[in-house]
Amino acid sequence: MKVAVVVIGGLLLVAVTVYVVGALLAQSHRVSRSALYRVPPERLFALIDGSQDWRSDITRSETLTDAAGRRLLRETGRDGNTIAYELQQSKPPVSLIRRIATENLPYSGTWTFSLVREGDGTRVRITEDGEVYNPIFRFVSRFIIGQHRTIDNYLRALAIMTNQELEIQN
């Protein structure tokens, strides 16, 4: 019986600690990562701006216009969750900004894609300006998953699609 009390007490202490630390973290964050590709910016921009069905983590991707006239990209991930992203700005082939348009998620934010010629290639920088509302999810995204993981996965998928070696930089 004492062992059960100690185990339950320990688990409660961990849960409370995770919650408190998460609550102390800022709700907003900014993270930016980049990678260099030996591909013209026009080709990379076309991949970023178009259907995302080239990514292994996406099972379905479609571009549509909603009733308000907003251009949306709707992605369904391998986990079955569907998220819509609104195109906020597009300046081919140098920049693109997308905002999460799906409501009632535990997070929100934008991704800004910047494409800059660098030597014989193009540097793609993705900057995430995000908000995580739930303190437990905030803790997990900061200390367990890593706030840059989704960006890194995207840059890796872009490298695979363009047959590139990849070196991700902050």
Residue pairs with C-beta under 8 A, 6 or more apart in sequence:
18 136
18 139
19 135
19 136
19 139
20 135
21 139
22 134
22 135
22 136
22 137
22 138
22 139
22 140
22 142
23 135
23 138
25 135
25 138
25 139
25 142
27 131
27 132
27 133
27 138
28 129
28 130
28 131
29 128
29 129
29 130
29 131
29 132
29 142
29 147
30 127
30 128
30 129
30 130
31 127
31 128
31 130
31 147
31 148
31 151
32 125
32 126
32 127
32 128
32 151
32 170
33 125
33 126
33 148
33 151
33 152
33 155
33 168
33 169
33 170
34 123
34 124
34 125
34 126
34 155
34 168
34 169
34 170
35 123
35 124
35 155
35 158
35 159
35 166
35 167
35 168
35 169
36 118
36 121
36 122
36 123
36 124
36 167
37 44
37 121
37 122
37 123
37 124
37 158
37 159
37 162
37 164
38 120
38 121
38 164
39 121
39 122
39 162
39 164
40 93
40 122
41 93
41 94
41 115
41 116
41 117
41 122
42 92
42 93
43 162
44 93
44 115
44 122
44 124
44 158
44 162
45 92
45 93
45 94
45 96
45 115
46 93
47 54
47 158
47 161
47 162
48 96
48 113
48 115
48 124
48 158
49 90
49 92
49 96
50 63
51 61
51 62
51 63
52 58
52 61
52 73
52 75
53 60
53 61
54 157
54 161
55 61
55 154
55 157
55 161
56 157
56 160
57 77
57 78
57 153
57 157
58 75
58 76
58 77
58 78
59 76
59 77
59 78
60 74
60 75
60 76
60 82
61 73
61 74
61 75
61 76
62 73
62 74
63 71
63 72
63 73
63 74
64 71
64 72
64 74
65 71
65 72
66 72
70 86
70 87
70 101
71 86
71 87
72 84
72 85
72 86
72 87
72 101
73 84
73 85
73 87
73 98
74 82
74 83
74 84
74 85
75 82
75 83
75 84
75 85
76 82
77 83
82 102
83 100
83 102
83 105
84 100
84 101
84 102
85 98
85 99
85 100
85 101
85 111
86 98
86 99
86 100
86 101
87 96
87 97
87 98
88 97
88 98
88 99
88 110
89 95
89 96
89 97
90 96
90 97
93 115
94 114
94 115
94 116
95 112
95 113
95 114
95 115
96 112
96 113
97 110
97 111
97 112
97 113
98 110
98 111
98 113
99 108
99 109
99 110
100 107
100 108
100 109
100 110
106 132
106 133
106 134
106 137
107 130
107 131
107 132
107 133
107 137
107 141
108 130
108 131
108 133
109 128
109 129
109 130
109 131
110 128
110 129
110 130
111 126
111 127
111 128
111 151
112 126
112 127
112 129
113 124
113 125
113 126
114 124
114 125
114 126
114 127
115 122
115 123
115 124
115 125
116 122
116 123
116 125
117 123
124 155
124 158
126 151
126 154
126 155
128 147
128 148
128 150
128 151
130 147
132 138
132 141
141 147
152 168
155 166
155 168
156 166
156 168
158 164
159 165
159 166
